[in-house]
């Protein structure tokens, strides 16, 4: 019996999902590019079953699309989705930030403090993809700190889609380091337990993201 025929632990499917997802949101897999489950299984050193399970989850995330008899492809990045994504984030990002400010444990606040220290030096990072990865790290950390797994799931999905839009315009966006650096103040508000300030700064960040994209479209 081959590996892909065995009922594998969920952790393997989770690992495949996370690895492929991050390639998609960073545009290492370009919009419209086909995804070959056999090649992905080889690259990830796993069987085809967890890769196929991962691709099904990614289709639900709107990151891939499967066509009968044609295969699975990375979805196109549709700029018209920007307003829809921003609408959701404008409502839920402040909620997550405020919850994190109120509910984060001492250990979580220490972790956020370490992330904030790294963000403070964002202006020294020249590589734009590294900045984008830092942005993703901050958002995911705040969502997790909010302590609501359902809210976290929704926001991770929306942030993934927003990150793909960032990626399309990465080389044309001025002041990217400054935009990422804004997170330092947001993280400080969360660490200090200031829910109102955290919510306000989270909203400003979402609005600033949409404006920055529209300014270069």
Phi, psi and omega per residue, in radians:
X1 nan 2.252 -3.116
X2 -1.388 2.860 -3.082
X3 -1.013 -0.758 -3.076
X4 -1.194 -0.223 3.129
X5 -1.560 -0.167 -3.092
X6 -1.506 2.547 3.035
X7 -1.287 1.911 -2.984
X8 -1.683 2.690 3.109
X9 -1.067 2.630 3.136
X10 -1.021 -0.468 -3.086
X11 -1.077 -0.571 3.112
X12 -1.200 -0.729 3.093
X13 -1.154 -0.659 3.104
X14 -1.116 -0.746 -3.135
X15 -1.112 -0.743 3.112
X16 -1.130 -0.742 3.136
X17 -1.032 -0.848 -3.086
X18 -1.148 -0.704 -3.120
X19 -1.157 -0.791 -3.129
X20 -1.230 -0.705 3.110
X21 -0.994 -0.804 -3.090
X22 -1.199 -0.544 3.047
X23 -1.168 -0.644 -3.133
X24 -1.230 -0.775 -3.056
X25 -1.301 -0.442 3.081
X26 -1.549 0.053 3.137
X27 1.096 0.426 2.941
X28 -1.163 -0.563 2.906
X29 -1.778 1.972 -2.998
X30 -1.305 2.667 3.068
X31 -0.945 2.309 -3.132
X32 1.505 -0.119 -3.110
X33 -1.326 2.428 3.119
X34 -1.294 2.629 3.085
X35 -2.015 2.123 -3.125
X36 -1.763 1.999 -3.045
X37 -1.123 -0.567 3.135
X38 -1.188 -0.785 3.125
X39 -1.151 -0.702 3.112
X40 -1.108 -0.693 3.110
X41 -1.072 -0.711 3.106
X42 -1.143 -0.779 -3.117
X43 -1.139 -0.616 -3.097
X44 -1.607 -0.011 3.134
X45 0.971 0.844 3.108
X46 -2.470 -3.131 3.118
X47 -1.487 3.021 -3.128
X48 -1.310 -0.454 -3.121
X49 -1.075 -0.879 3.111
X50 -1.131 -0.520 3.094
X51 -1.176 -0.753 3.127
X52 -1.132 -0.675 3.083
X53 -1.113 -0.696 3.122
X54 -1.095 -0.742 -3.122
X55 -1.135 -0.608 3.076
X56 -1.118 -0.745 3.109
X57 -1.129 -0.700 -3.119
X58 -1.173 -0.507 3.063
X59 -1.166 -0.679 3.067
X60 -1.136 -0.460 3.105
X61 -1.461 -0.014 -3.104
X62 1.159 0.462 3.113
X63 -1.745 -0.393 3.042
X64 -2.356 2.803 3.080
X65 -2.380 2.373 -3.119
X66 -1.888 2.336 3.104
X67 -2.059 2.298 3.104
X68 -0.972 2.300 3.081
X69 1.158 0.019 3.106
X70 -1.959 -0.608 -3.141
X71 2.051 -2.937 -3.085
X72 -1.953 2.399 -3.054
X73 -2.334 2.631 2.986
X74 -1.148 2.361 -3.127
X75 -1.173 2.698 3.025
X76 -1.196 2.679 3.027
X77 -1.636 1.909 -3.064
X78 -1.712 1.919 -3.093
X79 -1.109 -0.422 3.113
X80 -1.140 -0.274 3.091
X81 -1.344 -0.218 -3.042
X82 -0.964 -0.810 -3.113
X83 -1.119 -0.696 3.139
X84 -1.141 -0.781 3.141
X85 -1.119 -0.772 -3.121
X86 -1.128 -0.627 3.122
X87 -1.061 -0.771 3.132
X88 -1.179 -0.799 -3.106
X89 -1.145 -0.622 -3.136
X90 -1.108 -0.491 3.105
X91 -1.477 -0.704 -2.949
X92 -1.713 -0.477 3.109
X93 -1.092 -0.797 3.088
X94 -1.070 -0.646 3.107
X95 -1.080 -0.803 -3.133
X96 -1.120 -0.748 -3.125
X97 -1.119 -0.744 3.128
X98 -1.134 -0.738 3.108
X99 -1.094 -0.725 3.127
X100 -1.083 -0.713 3.127
X101 -1.088 -0.646 -3.111
X102 -1.430 -0.620 -2.880
X103 -1.943 -0.223 -3.044
X104 -1.080 2.428 3.115
X105 -1.288 2.949 3.097
X106 -1.048 -0.715 3.140
X107 -1.142 -0.722 3.125
X108 -1.133 -0.720 3.112
X109 -1.093 -0.620 3.088
X110 -1.142 -0.702 3.096
X111 -1.120 -0.746 3.115
X112 -1.136 -0.603 3.104
X113 -1.123 -0.690 3.108
X114 -1.150 -0.685 3.100
X115 -1.144 -0.718 3.134
X116 -1.080 -0.648 3.123
X117 -1.096 -0.660 3.102
X118 -1.230 -0.635 3.136
X119 -1.147 -0.597 -3.103
X120 -1.030 -0.429 3.120
X121 -1.745 0.359 -3.075
X122 -1.075 -0.558 -3.103
X123 -1.131 -0.278 3.140
X124 -1.572 -0.092 -3.127
X125 -1.579 2.072 -3.101
X126 -1.542 -0.521 -3.022
X127 -1.418 2.042 -3.004
X128 -1.164 -0.597 3.102
X129 -1.141 -0.604 3.091
X130 -1.127 -0.679 3.075
X131 -1.107 -0.718 -3.131
X132 -1.133 -0.707 3.096
X133 -1.107 -0.655 3.109
X134 -1.114 -0.693 3.101
X135 -1.055 -0.795 3.125
X136 -1.071 -0.743 -3.132
X137 -1.045 -0.763 -3.138
X138 -1.096 -0.856 -3.102
X139 -1.056 -0.817 -3.117
X140 -1.103 -0.626 3.133
X141 -1.157 -0.700 3.118
X142 -1.178 -0.763 3.133
X143 -1.028 -0.747 -3.133
X144 -1.149 -0.706 -3.112
X145 -1.163 -0.385 3.137
X146 -1.109 -0.445 3.039
X147 1.366 0.318 3.096
X148 -2.192 1.781 -3.036
X149 -1.087 -0.502 3.131
X150 -1.269 -0.746 3.054
X151 -1.095 -0.750 3.118
X152 -1.019 -0.771 -3.112
X153 -1.081 -0.796 3.139
X154 -1.085 -0.797 -3.073
X155 -1.234 -0.632 3.074
X156 -1.059 -0.750 3.137
X157 -1.093 -0.761 -3.132
X158 -1.218 -0.676 3.117
X159 -1.156 -0.614 3.075
X160 -1.045 -0.774 3.132
X161 -1.170 -0.679 3.110
X162 -1.145 -0.662 -3.136
X163 -1.120 -0.633 3.087
X164 -1.111 -0.646 3.082
X165 -1.152 -0.766 3.044
X166 -0.897 -0.837 -3.050
X167 -1.023 -0.627 -3.141
X168 -1.114 -0.578 -3.045
X169 -1.900 0.213 -2.969
X170 -0.942 -0.734 -3.069
X171 -1.376 -0.161 -3.080
X172 -1.887 -0.092 -3.064
X173 -1.509 2.055 3.073
X174 -1.375 2.671 3.042
X175 1.111 0.547 -3.106
X176 -1.093 -0.735 -3.136
X177 -1.062 -0.664 3.116
X178 -1.145 -0.669 3.114
X179 -1.108 -0.770 3.111
X180 -1.154 -0.665 -3.125
X181 -1.098 -0.376 3.093
X182 -1.007 -0.442 -3.101
X183 -1.133 -0.421 -3.113
X184 -1.055 -0.755 3.128
X185 -1.184 -0.698 3.108
X186 -1.093 -0.809 3.130
X187 -1.109 -0.658 3.119
X188 -1.078 -0.719 3.127
X189 -1.101 -0.709 3.116
X190 -1.147 -0.813 -3.122
X191 -1.049 -0.667 -3.126
X192 -1.405 -0.118 3.112
X193 1.398 0.359 -3.135
X194 -1.604 1.575 -3.040
X195 -1.143 -0.686 -3.113
X196 -1.128 -0.801 3.127
X197 -1.137 -0.693 3.138
X198 -1.078 -0.775 3.131
X199 -1.107 -0.767 -3.134
X200 -1.094 -0.782 -3.113
X201 -1.200 -0.604 3.096
X202 -1.126 -0.743 3.113
X203 -1.124 -0.766 3.117
X204 -1.037 -0.640 -3.130
X205 -1.171 -0.764 3.125
X206 -1.100 -0.812 3.123
X207 -1.083 -0.715 3.125
X208 -1.134 -0.633 3.096
X209 -1.070 -0.863 -3.107
X210 -1.102 -0.726 -3.140
X211 -1.113 -0.729 -3.124
X212 -1.070 -0.696 3.131
X213 -1.196 -0.804 -3.091
X214 -1.148 -0.516 3.140
X215 -1.180 -0.408 -3.125
X216 -1.896 0.037 3.139
X217 -1.304 nan nan
